[in-house]
Amino acid sequence: MGKKKGSKSSNFIMQGGILAAASIVSRIIGMLYRIPVTNIIGDQGNSYYSAAYEVYNIILLISSYSLPLAVSKVVSAKVALGEHRDAWRSFKAAMCMSLAVGAAASALTFFGAGFFTGTLLNTPESELCLKVLALAIFVMAIMGVLRGYFQGMGTMMPTAVSQVIEQIVNAVVSIAAASMLYSYGVSLDRAKGISDGTGGAVYGAAGSTLGTSLGAVGGLLFLVIVMLMYNRVLQRNLRRDHASENQSYAQILRMLVLTIVPVILSTAVYNISGFVDQGVFKFLMLDLQKMDKEKVDIYWGIYVGKYKLLTNVPIAVASALSSSVIPALTRARMAGNRREMCRKTENAIRMVMLICIPSAFGLTALGGPVLDLLNWNTDKSAPMMFLIGSSAVIFYGLSTLTNGILQGIDHMQIPVRNAVIALVSHLAVLVVLVQFTGIHIYGVVISYMFFAVLMCVLNGMAIRKYLNYRQEIKRTFLIPAISSLIMALAVWLLYTPFENLMGNKPATVLCLILAVVIYGFFVLFLRGITEEELNAMPKGHLIVKVLKKIHLL
């Protein structure tokens, strides 16, 4: 009996692990396809792409990004009470709402593209990119409800597979479209007698955003197919529902709005910092310091297209566990089981730190070589960003997860408040560093980290207060940090002799492999992860079997 209970309680880690694996695969695909795209459109094109993408992200956050979390929270609460009919009615109500909101947001994006990119972000060259992304906003609204419903039902597999499909389609289309449209832009410039490369960068960046829209369509088609296949199980669940009365659609919509609005506010404020940072940084650099526009665009293109892209890969784990922990915590809260809520919180934080801490140390030690491996080391500011800002991986991973934990224990207003405090504080730090210290883009990196650190502190205080929770330190933070430090020192010392022996790229690949092996060995040696925790991961039993054979477990 105890084994069954333990298995059930660790299921959210399994589901979170599935989603985390898919998120990492998606981020890796995203990183790999950005290599040829960046090489095609250059840092200047990356700046135009990122300006449009920042606006797209904000509108997506407001219109549909929060739908999976909110819908999964409502549906999981209904399912926990055996109210399958109301869970299905919640899905239908959310779908109607998403169609209306998605269409409005898509129209706003298309017709307001010039205002957003030109007036607000000082980058009028991004207007075409943003217009191309308008379709993705509508599709993502529909896809968000489908993903949220399956997550609320306790399975992350449809979300995970749709993410990978979405990114594969995105990669193929982005590379092909960026290449073709870049050539078209260059030919237009040539016909006009212009030689600064702006036309190629503008059209190439627009081509890369076409992949985002068509990738979203691919992910949606997969989810629709899964939904049709799921119909038989759905009908069986509806027949099993013997609730005395069902909620009206008006009541369900009210509940959805009350759930979605705080989630939207917290995620929007939490993620709006990139949009605000770009506007403030370009205003300070272009209008006050009169720096050359092309240089400013290159700085921002490196920051967003290289630094943030690489650091976001491990942060995907936190985002995935956050998605799986919300319905799990909701079910524990509905059952009044505070001990289980604390246990899930501790396990989720430990899993995130086991990945984010070594990722931060690894990027610090090998940031430059990794950039060389990707042919991205085109400016001396790029490796310096990783040297200064790799620890952002730890703090953003933890703050993303703790946002989800607070939403799962029904204190959704707390992340909103904390994000507003962090946003205002980090803006003050950004202005001081960029305007008065002369460190330009590095000031953005430092203020980016400051935002995440402050969120971690504020969210941690709230979790401690509302759950009466005390974080375990040794296995969660100390052992991963010690193992990561040993790993980082080892690969940092080994890289130069390996480079002299075999060249930059083979040396980097070998050091990355050694980093994984060294970190894994010391985490196991120092008892940083248990057999039970390994078994809770996807294919964990196979990992355990292999580790026992080589006597590491």
ABEGO torsion letter per residue (X at the ends): XAAAAAAAAAAAAAAAAAAAAAAAAAAAAAAAAAAAAAAAAEAAAAAAAAAAAAAAAAAAAAAAAAAAAAAAAAAAAAAAAGBAAAAAAAAAAAAAAAAAAAAAAAAAAAAAAAAAAAAAAGBAAAAAAAAAAAAAAAAAAAAAAAAAAAAAAGBAAAAAAAAAAAAAAAAAAAAAAAAAAAAAAAAAAAAAGBAAGAAAAAAAAAAAAAAAAAAAAAAAAAAAAAAAAAAAAAAAAAAABABABBBBAAAAAAAAAAAAAAAAAAAAAAAAAAAAAAAAAAAAAAAAAGBBAAAAAAAAAAAAAAAAAAAAAAAAAAAAAAAAAAAAAAAAAAAGBAAAAAAAAAAAAAAAAAAAAAAAAAAAAAAAAAAAAAGABABAAAAAAAAAAAAAAAAAAAAAAAAAAAAAAGBAAAAAAAAAAAAAAAAAAAAAAAAAAGAEAAAAAAAAAAAAAAAAAAAAAAAAAAAGBBBBAAAAAAAAAAAAAAAAAAAAAAAAAAAAAAEAAAAAAAAAAAAAAAAAAAAAAAGABBAAAAAABBGAAAAAAAAAAAGAX
